[in-house]
Amino acid sequence: MARRPLPRILSNGSAQIARSRELARTAADSATDVLHPLITITRGLRRLAGAGRRKWAATPKDRRGPLLFLVASVILIVALVPYGPLLAVISLMAAAAWTGRDRTPSAPTGPDEAQTGRLQSLYEALVPYFSAAEDPDPLYAHGGDWDKAFSSYAFDDDGRVSRLLIRYPAYFTDGEAESRARIEQLLHAKSGRGREYHFEWDEEGNELTVTVLPPLPTDIAAQRFVTAPGETVLGFTDPADVQRTLPLTHGEEQRDVPPVVWRTGIRSTEPHLLIAGDPGSGTTTLMRSIALQTLQYGDVVIVEGAGTGEYACLTGRDGVLAVECGVAGALASLEWAAHETERRLIAANRARQAGHPPPDDIKKPLWILLDRPSALGHLAAADGRKDPQTLLQVPLRHGRAAGVTVVVAEHLDSLEFLCDAVRQHTRARVVLGPASSAQLEAILGAPPHTTPTRDVPPGRGYARLGAGPVLRLQVPATPDPYDDATSETHRRAVLDLLPERTAPADAEPLPAEAAIAEAAVAES
């Protein structure tokens, strides 16, 4: 049966409302322009009346009688003089117009002396890069005028440049990364360090827009994000870089923040994630945030190479199959995960061949979180065991089809110890903490369009999902609730997200944990 078309008021109601609002706004502006003289005279009459009332209130009572007599005499004389009333009305209207004029001081039309000096300094610094001896009419020359090169500019409260539109000659090699990097480094140094700048190159129009980015919010605590199954919020970024916002709760305040969402599952193009950063940069915080989000829909196996107990709050929770810190337990857990990946692949293949839907026991996602695998590798080599990373090849290669996701976190100085499988199959990358542009480009595969700063808060960095753009990132605060240095607000936020505890730490292990323990005993 054919569908009936929607009523016209429902199909294009938004467009009509917007058109009506624009028409009303235009009519109001036109009426304001036409009635501006009348508005000015009315405002002046109101001010004159107010001044008269204040004068009358300030006059002593013994002098009010003579004042009234004087005013009445003046009115009588004006009324008896030829054309007196007309001249009085004209004088009153002129006085009202003068009194009712707009007295708001006009904003300065150009930069002051200090701002002009900053713009001239930037112009002179760009001359060696944007000039050529063969140019008959150079846009940049020593002692030249910066007005022609800087089309638009803005300053912050401290007098430093906050936005600048730079025109450059067409022969500048803006298509080469090295040339662009030199200009960006120069502008970063001359405009003021300690801030993060965004550079937007318009190669077709020969223009460069420099914008100072505001700091990302660092007060967002862990909470239930409004996401679909298979979506994980890595953090939050700039509003102009994503086309989506999430409603968040900050105390009693509600606000919408643009997120960096990582999608996993069968249709994901980046099924695995690599997190890199220095100690204290927030890599473990991000791992803990991912674990709390994935426990809503899947099972988690956690392997901690540092052995500091950062994931003790997840031990024995519903959906947490194992939390391992030792070499034997890590090898057993990862070996079980490899066998589970193979089992899921075989079951899915048999179901497809028989024309049946996938079995229920392989629909639930399985997440493998491996923190600091290089530390485990050193311990395994000293004990004569194999590197636990070698057991990740099957989950990394076939995890997308089997519903298995691998997340690896490693320090920047230990990335060289990662195996080839981890480097090749973790196409979603996150770098946290202070890092140079060369390090970011080597890890993410592309340089960021901003200038990294040295002093950054924990959880601050960059993210790139596959071949997408490089995004600024701020990880939500997800500290260890058992840490004494954790604030009560953040501790309560994390504890509220933890699943129910299915068994105490010293109780009988769950079936999955029993299988892992048996494998560990057999390995030893």
Kinemage of the C-alpha trace (Angstrom):
@kinemage 1
@onewidth
@group {chain A} dominant
@subgroup {mainchain}
@vectorlist {calphas} color= white
{ca met a 1} P 0.000 0.000 0.000
{ca ala a 2} L 1.416 3.362 -1.013
{ca arg a 3} L 2.307 5.760 1.756
{ca arg a 4} L 0.336 8.948 2.022
{ca pro a 5} L 2.449 12.085 1.737
{ca leu a 6} L 3.026 14.073 4.895
{ca pro a 7} L 1.001 17.265 5.307
{ca arg a 8} L 2.663 20.313 3.898
{ca ile a 9} L 2.875 21.982 7.279
{ca leu a 10} L 4.914 19.012 8.574
{ca ser a 11} L 7.129 18.506 5.542
{ca asn a 12} L 8.327 22.077 5.121
{ca gly a 13} L 7.240 23.682 8.382
{ca ser a 14} L 10.775 24.337 9.539
{ca ala a 15} L 11.624 26.189 6.351
{ca gln a 16} L 8.477 28.335 6.633
{ca ile a 17} L 9.217 29.172 10.253
{ca ala a 18} L 12.783 30.141 9.417
{ca arg a 19} L 11.556 32.264 6.476
{ca ser a 20} L 8.984 33.969 8.715
{ca arg a 21} L 11.587 34.723 11.352
{ca glu a 22} L 13.920 36.212 8.755
{ca leu a 23} L 11.086 38.333 7.331
{ca ala a 24} L 10.128 39.571 10.810
{ca arg a 25} L 13.750 40.383 11.601
{ca thr a 26} L 14.108 42.356 8.348
{ca ala a 27} L 10.886 44.269 9.018
{ca ala a 28} L 12.037 45.144 12.538
{ca asp a 29} L 15.374 46.429 11.255
{ca ser a 30} L 13.658 48.547 8.605
{ca ala a 31} L 11.207 49.983 11.148
{ca thr a 32} L 14.085 50.824 13.471
{ca asp a 33} L 15.880 52.719 10.692
{ca val a 34} L 12.737 54.687 9.731
{ca leu a 35} L 11.745 55.536 13.304
{ca his a 36} L 15.264 56.293 14.517
{ca pro a 37} L 14.703 60.123 14.713
{ca leu a 38} L 11.471 59.659 16.649
{ca ile a 39} L 13.189 57.192 19.007
{ca thr a 40} L 16.026 59.660 19.597
{ca ile a 41} L 13.641 62.580 20.349
{ca thr a 42} L 11.547 60.412 22.701
{ca arg a 43} L 14.661 59.325 24.565
{ca gly a 44} L 15.758 62.981 24.838
{ca leu a 45} L 12.367 64.096 26.170
{ca arg a 46} L 12.533 61.352 28.785
{ca arg a 47} L 16.002 62.482 29.841
{ca leu a 48} L 14.933 66.167 29.985
{ca ala a 49} L 11.889 65.236 32.080
{ca gly a 50} L 14.101 63.249 34.430
{ca ala a 51} L 16.512 66.174 34.729
{ca gly a 52} L 13.556 68.489 35.512
{ca arg a 53} L 12.286 66.199 38.238
{ca arg a 54} L 15.725 65.986 39.808
{ca lys a 55} L 16.062 69.804 39.686
{ca trp a 56} L 12.653 70.240 41.331
{ca ala a 57} L 13.467 67.687 44.042
{ca ala a 58} L 16.788 69.437 44.762
{ca thr a 59} L 15.126 72.890 45.074
{ca pro a 60} L 14.350 73.931 48.686
{ca lys a 61} L 10.670 74.292 49.514
{ca asp a 62} L 10.943 78.030 50.263
{ca arg a 63} L 12.248 78.648 46.720
{ca arg a 64} L 9.756 76.548 44.783
{ca gly a 65} L 7.116 79.347 44.683
{ca pro a 66} L 9.414 81.914 43.025
{ca leu a 67} L 10.623 79.215 40.637
{ca leu a 68} L 7.075 78.400 39.565
{ca phe a 69} L 6.360 82.132 39.083
{ca leu a 70} L 9.493 82.481 36.907
{ca val a 71} L 8.541 79.489 34.748
{ca ala a 72} L 4.968 80.750 34.303
{ca ser a 73} L 6.266 84.212 33.309
{ca val a 74} L 8.553 82.704 30.679
{ca ile a 75} L 5.711 80.604 29.248
{ca leu a 76} L 3.457 83.700 29.109
{ca ile a 77} L 6.083 85.791 27.363
{ca val a 78} L 6.739 83.034 24.805
{ca ala a 79} L 3.022 82.693 24.144
{ca leu a 80} L 2.659 86.463 23.516
{ca val a 81} L 5.683 86.769 21.218
{ca pro a 82} L 4.886 86.273 17.485
{ca tyr a 83} L 5.837 82.730 16.400
{ca gly a 84} L 6.851 82.146 20.009
{ca pro a 85} L 5.123 78.741 20.509
{ca leu a 86} L 6.523 77.449 17.212
{ca leu a 87} L 10.056 78.523 18.088
{ca ala a 88} L 9.656 77.018 21.569
{ca val a 89} L 8.573 73.658 20.138
{ca ile a 90} L 11.470 73.690 17.649
{ca ser a 91} L 13.922 74.529 20.442
{ca leu a 92} L 12.501 71.775 22.651
{ca met a 93} L 12.769 69.195 19.855
{ca ala a 94} L 16.361 70.247 19.115
{ca ala a 95} L 17.297 69.993 22.779
{ca ala a 96} L 15.605 66.576 23.011
{ca ala a 97} L 17.417 65.351 19.905
{ca trp a 98} L 20.766 66.507 21.302
{ca thr a 99} L 20.081 64.995 24.699
{ca gly a 100} L 18.772 61.675 23.301
{ca arg a 101} L 21.717 60.990 21.003
{ca asp a 102} L 23.662 57.734 21.427
{ca arg a 103} L 26.539 58.494 23.773
{ca thr a 104} L 28.174 55.058 23.583
{ca pro a 105} L 31.838 55.552 22.704
{ca ser a 106} L 32.696 54.054 19.346
{ca ala a 107} L 34.989 51.062 19.313
{ca pro a 108} L 38.475 51.604 17.943
{ca thr a 109} L 38.607 50.926 14.225
{ca gly a 110} L 42.163 49.648 14.159
{ca pro a 111} L 44.899 48.174 16.325
{ca asp a 112} L 46.616 50.274 18.926
{ca glu a 113} L 50.323 50.991 18.991
{ca ala a 114} L 51.311 47.781 20.762
{ca gln a 115} L 49.166 45.615 18.485
{ca thr a 116} L 50.539 47.362 15.413
{ca gly a 117} L 54.040 46.562 16.630
{ca arg a 118} L 53.147 42.878 16.981
{ca leu a 119} L 51.687 42.726 13.469
{ca gln a 120} L 54.694 44.524 12.013
{ca ser a 121} L 57.024 42.094 13.820
{ca leu a 122} L 55.148 39.115 12.362
{ca tyr a 123} L 55.295 40.692 8.908
{ca glu a 124} L 59.033 41.267 9.091
{ca ala a 125} L 59.609 37.704 10.306
{ca leu a 126} L 57.719 36.296 7.294
{ca val a 127} L 59.621 38.352 4.719
{ca pro a 128} L 62.495 35.842 4.189
{ca tyr a 129} L 59.991 33.020 3.551
{ca phe a 130} L 57.372 34.819 1.448
{ca ser a 131} L 59.613 36.946 -0.774
{ca ala a 132} L 61.753 36.366 -3.843
{ca ala a 133} L 64.327 38.564 -5.538
{ca glu a 134} L 62.677 38.043 -8.954
{ca asp a 135} L 59.276 39.353 -7.799
{ca pro a 136} L 58.702 42.806 -9.407
{ca asp a 137} L 55.910 43.723 -6.968
{ca pro a 138} L 56.603 41.796 -3.757
{ca leu a 139} L 53.850 41.387 -1.197
{ca tyr a 140} L 56.478 40.949 1.518
{ca ala a 141} L 59.468 43.288 1.706
{ca his a 142} L 61.575 44.703 4.519
{ca gly a 143} L 59.957 47.882 5.729
{ca gly a 144} L 56.765 47.103 3.817
{ca asp a 145} L 53.157 47.593 4.851
{ca trp a 146} L 51.568 44.728 6.761
{ca asp a 147} L 48.016 45.864 5.869
{ca lys a 148} L 48.255 44.211 2.458
{ca ala a 149} L 49.420 40.855 3.854
{ca phe a 150} L 47.149 40.535 6.902
{ca ser a 151} L 43.539 40.741 5.730
{ca ser a 152} L 41.950 40.054 9.120
{ca tyr a 153} L 43.205 39.954 12.686
{ca ala a 154} L 41.976 39.758 16.273
{ca phe a 155} L 43.615 40.102 19.673
{ca asp a 156} L 42.866 38.652 23.101
{ca asp a 157} L 42.668 40.528 26.397
{ca asp a 158} L 46.445 40.291 26.832
{ca gly a 159} L 47.088 41.990 23.509
{ca arg a 160} L 48.359 38.845 21.793
{ca val a 161} L 47.155 37.672 18.398
{ca ser a 162} L 44.194 35.297 18.677
{ca arg a 163} L 43.249 35.064 14.987
{ca leu a 164} L 45.124 36.100 11.867
{ca leu a 165} L 44.391 35.734 8.156
{ca ile a 166} L 47.641 35.816 6.183
{ca arg a 167} L 47.925 36.254 2.412
{ca tyr a 168} L 51.045 34.856 0.760
{ca pro a 169} L 52.359 34.867 -2.827
{ca ala a 170} L 51.345 32.096 -5.202
{ca tyr a 171} L 54.938 30.946 -5.759
{ca phe a 172} L 55.321 29.866 -2.123
{ca thr a 173} L 55.635 26.076 -1.928
{ca asp a 174} L 52.609 25.501 0.295
{ca gly a 175} L 52.264 21.957 -1.010
{ca glu a 176} L 55.465 20.835 0.717
{ca ala a 177} L 55.197 19.745 4.316
{ca glu a 178} L 58.615 21.143 5.256
{ca ser a 179} L 57.779 24.627 3.974
{ca arg a 180} L 54.491 24.690 5.823
{ca ala a 181} L 56.130 23.389 9.015
{ca arg a 182} L 58.665 26.242 8.947
{ca ile a 183} L 55.919 28.853 8.701
{ca glu a 184} L 53.865 27.222 11.462
{ca gln a 185} L 56.883 27.028 13.773
{ca leu a 186} L 57.736 30.673 13.114
{ca leu a 187} L 54.184 31.895 13.773
{ca his a 188} L 54.007 29.795 16.938
{ca ala a 189} L 57.187 31.396 18.273
{ca lys a 190} L 56.352 34.974 17.287
{ca ser a 191} L 52.676 34.928 18.329
{ca gly a 192} L 53.353 33.615 21.828
{ca arg a 193} L 54.298 30.214 23.189
{ca gly a 194} L 52.217 28.272 25.680
{ca arg a 195} L 49.127 28.342 23.477
{ca glu a 196} L 47.875 25.873 20.885
{ca tyr a 197} L 47.419 27.211 17.367
{ca his a 198} L 45.369 25.785 14.520
{ca phe a 199} L 46.666 26.344 10.978
{ca glu a 200} L 44.263 26.155 8.026
{ca trp a 201} L 45.956 26.381 4.641
{ca asp a 202} L 43.886 27.502 1.648
{ca glu a 203} L 46.185 26.517 -1.195
{ca glu a 204} L 43.714 27.627 -3.838
{ca gly a 205} L 43.278 31.118 -2.418
{ca asn a 206} L 46.881 31.479 -1.144
{ca glu a 207} L 45.706 32.226 2.376
{ca leu a 208} L 46.646 30.892 5.826
{ca thr a 209} L 44.294 31.236 8.794
{ca val a 210} L 45.921 31.064 12.236
{ca thr a 211} L 43.549 30.547 15.168
{ca val a 212} L 44.286 30.147 18.878
{ca leu a 213} L 42.375 27.115 20.154
{ca pro a 214} L 40.676 27.246 23.541
{ca pro a 215} L 41.748 24.587 26.054
{ca leu a 216} L 39.706 21.394 26.085
{ca pro a 217} L 37.594 20.763 29.204
{ca thr a 218} L 39.405 18.732 31.854
{ca asp a 219} L 36.576 18.561 34.397
{ca ile a 220} L 34.522 15.847 32.668
{ca ala a 221} L 34.293 12.784 34.889
{ca ala a 222} L 33.504 9.212 33.889
{ca gln a 223} L 29.796 8.600 33.309
{ca arg a 224} L 27.355 6.686 31.122
{ca phe a 225} L 27.664 8.119 27.649
{ca val a 226} L 24.743 8.066 25.235
{ca thr a 227} L 26.207 5.703 22.638
{ca ala a 228} L 25.092 2.669 20.648
{ca pro a 229} L 26.554 -0.831 21.103
{ca gly a 230} L 29.953 -0.955 19.436
{ca glu a 231} L 30.679 2.736 20.059
{ca thr a 232} L 33.344 3.774 22.558
{ca val a 233} L 34.029 7.347 23.614
{ca leu a 234} L 37.785 7.920 23.709
{ca gly a 235} L 37.480 11.522 24.827
{ca phe a 236} L 36.378 14.948 23.695
{ca thr a 237} L 37.631 17.319 21.030
{ca asp a 238} L 36.915 20.653 19.311
{ca pro a 239} L 33.357 21.362 18.087
{ca ala a 240} L 34.513 22.202 14.564
{ca asp a 241} L 36.170 18.804 14.028
{ca val a 242} L 33.181 16.485 14.611
{ca gln a 243} L 29.506 16.649 13.667
{ca arg a 244} L 28.127 15.163 16.864
{ca thr a 245} L 27.685 16.109 20.500
{ca leu a 246} L 26.924 14.098 23.618
{ca pro a 247} L 24.805 15.291 26.539
{ca leu a 248} L 26.954 15.190 29.665
{ca thr a 249} L 26.348 15.796 33.335
{ca his a 250} L 28.772 17.945 35.313
{ca gly a 251} L 27.408 18.197 38.837
{ca glu a 252} L 24.028 19.865 38.411
{ca glu a 253} L 25.007 21.314 35.047
{ca gln a 254} L 23.988 19.794 31.712
{ca arg a 255} L 26.025 20.497 28.605
{ca asp a 256} L 26.745 19.088 25.146
{ca val a 257} L 30.353 18.238 24.290
{ca pro a 258} L 31.760 16.950 20.950
{ca pro a 259} L 33.167 13.420 21.429
{ca val a 260} L 35.768 11.274 19.668
{ca val a 261} L 33.837 8.043 19.061
{ca trp a 262} L 35.637 4.834 18.099
{ca arg a 263} L 33.429 2.244 16.394
{ca thr a 264} L 34.226 -1.457 16.657
{ca gly a 265} L 32.532 -4.604 15.406
{ca ile a 266} L 32.192 -6.496 12.136
{ca arg a 267} L 31.802 -3.343 10.009
{ca ser a 268} L 34.573 -1.405 11.701
{ca thr a 269} L 37.520 -0.293 9.601
{ca glu a 270} L 39.728 0.181 12.697
{ca pro a 271} L 38.908 -2.794 14.956
{ca his a 272} L 41.960 -2.450 17.266
{ca leu a 273} L 43.513 0.459 19.173
{ca leu a 274} L 47.038 1.473 20.184
{ca ile a 275} L 47.548 3.986 23.004
{ca ala a 276} L 50.966 5.593 23.492
{ca gly a 277} L 52.160 8.043 26.108
{ca asp a 278} L 54.680 8.789 28.812
{ca pro a 279} L 54.145 7.765 32.458
{ca gly a 280} L 51.464 9.928 34.027
{ca ser a 281} L 50.014 11.017 30.689
{ca gly a 282} L 46.714 9.158 31.167
{ca thr a 283} L 47.121 5.932 29.163
{ca thr a 284} L 45.903 3.778 32.053
{ca thr a 285} L 43.046 6.213 32.648
{ca leu a 286} L 41.926 5.755 29.054
{ca met a 287} L 42.202 1.972 29.353
{ca arg a 288} L 40.080 2.063 32.500
{ca ser a 289} L 37.509 4.280 30.768
{ca ile a 290} L 37.316 1.871 27.824
{ca ala a 291} L 36.868 -1.090 30.183
{ca leu a 292} L 33.979 0.578 32.014
{ca gln a 293} L 32.228 1.372 28.735
{ca thr a 294} L 32.672 -2.052 27.157
{ca leu a 295} L 31.409 -3.912 30.221
{ca gln a 296} L 27.905 -2.718 29.342
{ca tyr a 297} L 27.793 -5.004 26.303
{ca gly a 298} L 30.767 -7.406 26.383
{ca asp a 299} L 33.367 -9.363 28.323
{ca val a 300} L 36.839 -8.074 29.181
{ca val a 301} L 40.209 -9.740 29.729
{ca ile a 302} L 42.760 -7.387 31.295
{ca val a 303} L 46.506 -7.995 31.292
{ca glu a 304} L 48.593 -5.476 33.213
{ca gly a 305} L 52.297 -5.576 32.508
{ca ala a 306} L 53.387 -2.968 35.062
{ca gly a 307} L 51.894 -4.919 37.982
{ca thr a 308} L 50.880 -1.794 39.921
{ca gly a 309} L 47.297 -2.900 40.561
{ca glu a 310} L 45.654 -0.120 38.568
{ca tyr a 311} L 42.783 -2.446 37.594
{ca ala a 312} L 42.112 -3.986 41.016
{ca cys a 313} L 38.690 -2.350 41.128
{ca leu a 314} L 37.605 -4.571 38.213
{ca thr a 315} L 38.598 -7.882 39.798
{ca gly a 316} L 35.643 -10.203 40.255
{ca arg a 317} L 33.184 -7.907 38.511
{ca asp a 318} L 30.470 -9.167 36.197
{ca gly a 319} L 31.871 -9.427 32.665
{ca val a 320} L 35.538 -9.276 33.739
{ca leu a 321} L 36.896 -12.713 32.852
{ca ala a 322} L 40.377 -12.133 34.256
{ca val a 323} L 42.740 -9.451 35.563
{ca glu a 324} L 46.312 -10.744 35.252
{ca cys a 325} L 49.573 -9.119 36.357
{ca gly a 326} L 52.061 -12.008 36.186
{ca val a 327} L 53.732 -13.646 33.216
{ca ala a 328} L 52.111 -17.056 33.686
{ca gly a 329} L 48.629 -15.627 34.061
{ca ala a 330} L 49.132 -13.290 31.107
{ca leu a 331} L 50.290 -16.117 28.848
{ca ala a 332} L 47.366 -18.296 29.919
{ca ser a 333} L 44.824 -15.507 29.428
{ca leu a 334} L 46.119 -14.528 25.983
{ca glu a 335} L 46.352 -18.172 24.908
{ca trp a 336} L 42.751 -18.686 25.968
{ca ala a 337} L 41.768 -15.527 24.046
{ca ala a 338} L 43.477 -16.857 20.910
{ca his a 339} L 41.621 -20.179 21.204
{ca glu a 340} L 38.364 -18.334 21.860
{ca thr a 341} L 38.892 -16.272 18.707
{ca glu a 342} L 39.420 -19.436 16.678
{ca arg a 343} L 36.333 -21.041 18.221
{ca arg a 344} L 34.219 -18.038 17.352
{ca leu a 345} L 35.483 -18.033 13.787
{ca ile a 346} L 34.674 -21.736 13.333
{ca ala a 347} L 31.208 -21.340 14.880
{ca ala a 348} L 30.393 -18.324 12.722
{ca asn a 349} L 31.616 -20.078 9.577
{ca arg a 350} L 29.510 -23.173 10.278
{ca ala a 351} L 26.433 -21.045 10.946
{ca arg a 352} L 26.868 -19.173 7.675
{ca gln a 353} L 27.325 -22.387 5.708
{ca ala a 354} L 24.160 -23.849 7.260
{ca gly a 355} L 22.218 -20.646 6.641
{ca his a 356} L 21.611 -20.054 10.340
{ca pro a 357} L 22.206 -16.900 12.385
{ca pro a 358} L 25.366 -16.781 14.498
{ca pro a 359} L 25.122 -18.670 17.801
{ca asp a 360} L 24.341 -16.709 20.919
{ca asp a 361} L 27.658 -17.631 22.583
{ca ile a 362} L 29.666 -15.677 19.989
{ca lys a 363} L 27.500 -12.561 19.756
{ca lys a 364} L 28.799 -10.969 22.938
{ca pro a 365} L 31.931 -8.912 22.172
{ca leu a 366} L 35.227 -9.905 23.774
{ca trp a 367} L 37.760 -7.213 24.639
{ca ile a 368} L 41.443 -7.847 25.342
{ca leu a 369} L 43.110 -4.946 27.178
{ca leu a 370} L 46.892 -5.225 27.350
{ca asp a 371} L 48.728 -2.542 29.328
{ca arg a 372} L 52.544 -2.315 29.057
{ca pro a 373} L 53.266 -5.499 27.044
{ca ser a 374} L 56.978 -4.611 26.827
{ca ala a 375} L 57.372 -5.110 30.588
{ca leu a 376} L 55.805 -8.556 30.321
{ca gly a 377} L 58.063 -9.355 27.382
{ca his a 378} L 61.194 -8.601 29.404
{ca leu a 379} L 59.977 -10.712 32.311
{ca ala a 380} L 59.047 -13.579 30.006
{ca ala a 381} L 62.464 -13.488 28.306
{ca ala a 382} L 64.230 -13.527 31.675
{ca asp a 383} L 62.125 -16.542 32.724
{ca gly a 384} L 62.710 -18.369 29.440
{ca arg a 385} L 59.125 -18.015 28.248
{ca lys a 386} L 57.763 -16.671 24.979
{ca asp a 387} L 56.675 -13.094 24.558
{ca pro a 388} L 52.941 -12.684 25.357
{ca gln a 389} L 52.601 -10.426 22.317
{ca thr a 390} L 53.016 -13.418 20.025
{ca leu a 391} L 49.643 -14.714 21.240
{ca leu a 392} L 47.918 -11.590 19.931
{ca gln a 393} L 48.400 -12.460 16.257
{ca val a 394} L 45.160 -14.445 15.939
{ca pro a 395} L 42.938 -11.906 17.777
{ca leu a 396} L 44.523 -9.042 15.826
{ca arg a 397} L 44.208 -10.692 12.405
{ca his a 398} L 40.752 -12.231 12.802
{ca gly a 399} L 39.270 -10.311 15.713
{ca arg a 400} L 36.915 -8.183 13.645
{ca ala a 401} L 35.110 -11.203 12.166
{ca ala a 402} L 35.040 -12.960 15.557
{ca gly a 403} L 33.877 -9.974 17.626
{ca val a 404} L 37.213 -9.669 19.448
{ca thr a 405} L 38.802 -6.251 20.015
{ca val a 406} L 42.374 -5.660 21.179
{ca val a 407} L 43.549 -2.497 22.942
{ca val a 408} L 47.274 -2.079 23.650
{ca ala a 409} L 48.800 0.697 25.769
{ca glu a 410} L 52.548 1.329 25.772
{ca his a 411} L 55.035 4.027 26.756
{ca leu a 412} L 56.584 6.164 24.055
{ca asp a 413} L 60.106 4.976 24.835
{ca ser a 414} L 59.061 1.307 24.528
{ca leu a 415} L 57.149 1.373 21.247
{ca glu a 416} L 60.062 -0.265 19.469
{ca phe a 417} L 59.453 -3.435 21.516
{ca leu a 418} L 55.968 -3.914 20.067
{ca cys a 419} L 55.677 -6.815 17.649
{ca asp a 420} L 54.857 -6.333 13.971
{ca ala a 421} L 51.324 -7.672 14.370
{ca val a 422} L 50.461 -4.987 16.910
{ca arg a 423} L 51.893 -2.234 14.732
{ca gln a 424} L 50.176 -3.405 11.550
{ca his a 425} L 46.679 -4.098 12.889
{ca thr a 426} L 46.208 -1.217 15.336
{ca arg a 427} L 45.158 1.445 12.860
{ca ala a 428} L 43.317 3.476 15.483
{ca arg a 429} L 45.949 5.432 17.403
{ca val a 430} L 45.984 7.704 20.455
{ca val a 431} L 48.999 9.651 21.753
{ca leu a 432} L 48.724 11.243 25.202
{ca gly a 433} L 51.018 13.629 26.990
{ca pro a 434} L 53.689 15.970 25.628
{ca ala a 435} L 55.095 14.799 22.302
{ca ser a 436} L 56.918 16.494 19.446
{ca ser a 437} L 55.465 16.892 15.989
{ca ala a 438} L 57.866 14.261 14.664
{ca gln a 439} L 56.725 11.717 17.273
{ca leu a 440} L 53.074 12.434 16.552
{ca glu a 441} L 53.566 12.026 12.816
{ca ala a 442} L 55.513 8.774 13.296
{ca ile a 443} L 52.826 7.225 15.513
{ca leu a 444} L 49.653 8.656 13.999
{ca gly a 445} L 50.816 8.592 10.385
{ca ala a 446} L 50.027 12.281 9.791
{ca pro a 447} L 51.063 15.534 11.461
{ca pro a 448} L 48.488 17.432 13.523
{ca his a 449} L 47.133 20.745 12.282
{ca thr a 450} L 47.954 22.320 15.636
{ca thr a 451} L 51.113 23.084 17.565
{ca pro a 452} L 51.625 20.704 20.522
{ca thr a 453} L 52.475 22.343 23.833
{ca arg a 454} L 54.896 21.074 26.451
{ca asp a 455} L 52.723 21.488 29.542
{ca val a 456} L 49.502 19.529 29.126
{ca pro a 457} L 47.095 18.106 31.733
{ca pro a 458} L 46.772 14.320 32.196
{ca gly a 459} L 44.658 12.710 29.522
{ca arg a 460} L 45.441 15.367 26.939
{ca gly a 461} L 46.699 14.325 23.498
{ca tyr a 462} L 45.756 13.487 19.929
{ca ala a 463} L 43.755 10.728 18.258
{ca arg a 464} L 43.490 9.432 14.709
{ca leu a 465} L 41.108 6.685 13.651
{ca gly a 466} L 42.476 4.975 10.557
{ca ala a 467} L 42.912 7.405 7.686
{ca gly a 468} L 40.832 10.129 9.326
{ca pro a 469} L 42.051 13.517 10.498
{ca val a 470} L 44.202 14.053 13.570
{ca leu a 471} L 41.955 15.301 16.396
{ca arg a 472} L 42.756 16.913 19.697
{ca leu a 473} L 41.674 14.692 22.577
{ca gln a 474} L 40.911 15.036 26.261
{ca val a 475} L 40.212 11.755 28.070
{ca pro a 476} L 37.430 11.782 30.705
{ca ala a 477} L 38.743 11.580 34.255
{ca thr a 478} L 38.593 7.874 35.222
{ca pro a 479} L 41.080 7.421 38.095
{ca asp a 480} L 41.621 4.363 40.255
{ca pro a 481} L 38.918 4.553 42.956
{ca tyr a 482} L 41.226 2.739 45.407
{ca asp a 483} L 43.915 5.413 45.100
{ca asp a 484} L 44.151 7.742 48.104
{ca ala a 485} L 44.932 10.715 45.865
{ca thr a 486} L 41.608 10.376 44.030
{ca ser a 487} L 38.988 12.992 44.833
{ca glu a 488} L 35.702 11.854 46.309
{ca thr a 489} L 33.740 13.077 43.276
{ca his a 490} L 35.791 11.080 40.787
{ca arg a 491} L 35.926 8.054 43.089
{ca arg a 492} L 32.155 7.979 43.374
{ca ala a 493} L 31.762 8.448 39.606
{ca val a 494} L 33.936 5.383 38.876
{ca leu a 495} L 32.366 3.236 41.598
{ca asp a 496} L 28.896 3.965 40.235
{ca leu a 497} L 29.948 2.606 36.834
{ca leu a 498} L 31.436 -0.670 38.112
{ca pro a 499} L 29.324 -3.795 37.505
{ca glu a 500} L 28.148 -5.939 40.373
{ca arg a 501} L 30.787 -8.112 41.982
{ca thr a 502} L 30.033 -11.754 41.136
{ca ala a 503} L 32.671 -13.275 43.420
{ca pro a 504} L 35.193 -11.981 45.975
{ca ala a 505} L 38.850 -12.042 45.119
{ca asp a 506} L 39.541 -15.168 47.216
{ca ala a 507} L 36.370 -17.043 46.222
{ca glu a 508} L 35.995 -19.860 43.750
{ca pro a 509} L 36.881 -18.652 40.245
{ca leu a 510} L 34.366 -18.296 37.462
{ca pro a 511} L 34.285 -20.924 34.665
{ca ala a 512} L 36.279 -18.736 32.302
{ca glu a 513} L 38.810 -17.963 35.036
{ca ala a 514} L 39.056 -21.670 35.896
{ca ala a 515} L 39.906 -22.486 32.273
{ca ile a 516} L 42.584 -19.803 32.264
{ca ala a 517} L 44.002 -21.069 35.566
{ca glu a 518} L 44.182 -24.631 34.241
{ca ala a 519} L 46.035 -23.406 31.178
{ca ala a 520} L 48.461 -21.508 33.426
{ca val a 521} L 49.142 -24.650 35.458
{ca ala a 522} L 49.706 -26.691 32.300
{ca glu a 523} L 52.056 -24.021 30.962
{ca ser a 524} L 54.099 -24.007 34.162
